[in-house]
Amino acid sequence: MKPLEQMNIVDDFLAGSLIGHKEYGEAASRYILSCILNRKIGKLNVVTQKFLIGDNPERHGIRLDVYLDEEDGEIFDVEPDKNNNAKDIAALPKRARFYHDKIDTANLSSGSNYDDLRDVIVIFIMPYDPFGLNRMVYTVKKSCVEVPDMPYDDGDRTIFLYTGGTEGHPTEQLRQLLHYMENSVAENACTKELMELHKMVEAVKQDGEVGLAYMKSFEREERIRKQGEAEGKAEEIIRLGRRFEKSKDEIVELLKEELGVKEENALEILEMYDK
């Protein structure tokens, strides 16, 4: 993980910290959304890392990075995304579909009519091109295959923003915003509005509570990484031990020596591997 002071708004931790900040969150959110949608944004209720669980423990839930509820308006989910491996990119359309479904389900109470469903916009902001057409903006809505011009509005819209795109005709305001979000330094705050946003970003980076939250998230990721490395090492030790026909006791001794664990822990690891 990069140091907090070097983070940009496309980094989900900084984006969530900025938009969820008690002092700057709503103002930053309204400016960012107004640039993306090219309209004025009403009063917002901001929720960072909103969890929408599945219908039961075996069903997939989601964690929305930034959930914004506009008073008498639309619902927005803003997702900074840097996971640019091929599998994740290919799954983006289905990921967006799942997010829309979960948001709709959470916002339609029992006994409500379908026309009570709120309009929802899921916005992905990414430093890579999700569809390979070099466009800065990809706006996706459903339509009729046989009659593409037929009006069909179910209230769902997904917007994919590629910070480095050059094709298409986005507003200059959006171009400048995305350039700044990719590299959030003072030199890229080229307008009065962006300079105000940059001041908010710098203030959030200096906020003690944000720094503490970042340290905790860093420690958590380190624990997960080290646990993954240890699990991989244990698996390799057991695999090689079996290959060279080592006894159970010999494999346990190897696990104790290489992983620095007690005998009971080594036995647990071996039992888990054998399941």
N, C-alpha and C positions, 0 to 999 in steps of 0.2 A: 504493500500500500504506500502511496506517495504521501509526503508530509501535507498536513492540512493547508498550510500557506501556499502550496503549489497546486492545489486543486482548482479545477474549473467547474462551471455550472453543469457541464455534461457528466461530471462525476456524481453519482446518485447520492452520496453522503452529503456533499455540499449543497446540491439542489434541494434535498429534503430539509437540511438545516436552514437554508435561506427561506424557503417557502413556508416552513413551519415555524419560523421565528416569531415570537410573541410581539415584537416591535415592528419588524420589517416585512413579515410574511405576506400579509394581504396586499400591501402596496407593490411588492415585487411581483406577486402572482398576477395582479391586475395588469401591470405593465407588460409582462411576458405574454399573457393571453391576448391582450389588445393587439400586440404586434403580430401574433400568429393568426388571429381571426379577423384582423382589420376592422374591429368595432369596439365600442366602449363596453366595459365589463362592469356589471353591477356589484353589489356587496357580496363578498365571498366568505363562506365558512371553510377554513383550511384544515385538512386532516392529513398528517404525514404518516406513512406506513399504516394504512388502513387494512386490516385483515378481514377477508371474507372467507369464512370457513365453509367446508363442504356440508352436505345434508347429513352425513354421518362420518365417523372417523376414517372410514375407508375411501371417502370421496376427496378429490383434489380441491384444496382451497388456494387462495392467492393472497399475496401481499402487494397492495398498490403503493407505489412509491409516494405519489402526491395526489390526494383526492380533494377536489375543489368543488364546492356546491354553491352555485350562483343563486342568490335570492331571486325568486320569480324568474329563473332562467334555466340554464343547462347545467349538467354535471360534467366535470372534466377529470380525467385521469391523466396525469403527466408522468411519463416514464423515460428518464434519461437512460440510454442503453449503450453500453460499450462492449457487449458480448458478441463479438463479430466472428465467431466460428461458424462454419458453413451449416452445421446442423441447426444452430439457434436461428440463423438468418432464414433458413428454409421454413422454420416453424413459426415465424412472425405472424403470418396471416391467421393461423389457427390460435396462436396466443391471443391476438387481438379479439378474435371471435369469442374465446373463453372469458376474457375480461368483460366484454360487453354483456355476456350472459349473466355473469356473477353480479355485476353492478345492477342490471335490471331486476334480478331476483331479489336482491337486498332492498330495492326501492319500491317494490310493489307489494303492499300489505294484503293480507287475506281479506277477501271481499271487495277488493278494488276492481275497477274496470281496466281493460287494457289501454284505453285512451288516457288513463292516469299516468302511464309510463312517462318518465322524464326523458327528454332528449339527452343523449350521452355522446361525448367526444373523447376518444382515447387518443392521446398524442404521444408518439415516440420521438425522442430527440437523440440523434446518433451521429458520431463522427465517421461513419462508414455508409456506403450506398447500399440500401437493402435490396434494391431491384436492378441495379446495374445500368440505369439509364441516365445517370449523372444529373438527376433533377434534385433541386433543393426541397421541393414540396411534392409529396404524393398524397392526394386526398382520395379516400376510398369510401364509396357509398354503394348500397345495393341497387340493382336495376333489373329490368326485364330483359332477358336474353333476346327474345324475338323482336321486341320493340324498345330499343335502348332509350328512345326519347319519351317513352310513356312515364308520366309522373308516378313515382313510387317513393314515398318517404316514410321510413319506419323509425326515424329519429336517431338512428345510429350513424356515426361517422368516425372514421379512423384517419388520422393524419400522421404520416411518416415524414420527419424533417431530417434531411441529410445536410449537415453543416457545411460540407465542402461542395455541394452541388452548384452547377453553373447553368444548367438548362432550365427553361421555363421562364415565367415572368412574376416572381414574388416581389412584394413591395421592397423598396430600399430599406425601409425600417426593419423588416424581417431579416433581410440579408445582413444588416449590421448587427442585429441581435444575435443571430446564429454564429456569426464570426466571433463575437464577444463570448458567447457561451462555450465555444470550443477552446478559446484561449483567453481566459478572464483576467486580463491585465489592463492597466490604465491606458496604455497606448491604443487599445482596441475600443475604448469607451469614447467614441468619436462624436457623440451628440450630447446635448445637455441631459436628456433622459437616461442615456446609457451611463453617463458619469454619475448620476444619482443612483443608478442600480449598482455601479461599481463601489460606491461608498457603502451601500448596504452590504455588499459581498465582503468587503474588507472588515466592516464592523462585526459581521457574523463570524468571520475567521478569528477575530480577537476575543470573541465572547467566551468567557471561562466555562460556562456550561456546555457549549458546543465542543470546546477542546476536550473536556472530560468525557463527553459522549464518544468522541472520536477515539480517544485512548482506549475506552472500553471495547469499542467495535474492533479496534486493531488487535487488542489482546484476544478477543474472541476468535477472530480469523486466524491468529497465530496458533491458538489451541487446536482449531479445526485442522489447520495445515499440518501441524506436528502429529496430531492423531492419525491423519491420513498417511503420513510418511511412516509412522510406526506400524500401522496396519499393513502397509505394503511390504515393509521389511520383514514383519512376522510371517506373512504369507510366503515370502521368498525363502525364509529359513526353513519353514515346514516343508515346502515343496522340494527343496534340495535335500533335506533330511530324508524324506521318503524316497527320493530318487536314488540316494546312495545307501538305502536300506538301514538307516539309523533306527535304533529302538526308540520307543516312546520316551524313556528316561533320558536318552541322549539328546533328543530334540528339545525336551523341557530344559535341560541344562544349557543348550545353545540359546534358547529364548531368554533365559535368565541372564546369561552373560552378555548377549548382544543388545538386549532391550533394557537391561538394568531393572528387571522386575523380580518380585518375589515368586517362590515356587507355585503358590496358589494362583497367582495371576497368570503365570506361564501355562499352567494346566487349563485355566479358563480359556485362554487364547487358543490352545490346541483343540479344546472341545468345540469352540465356536467354528473353527476351521473345518472340523469333521462333520458339522451339521449339514 
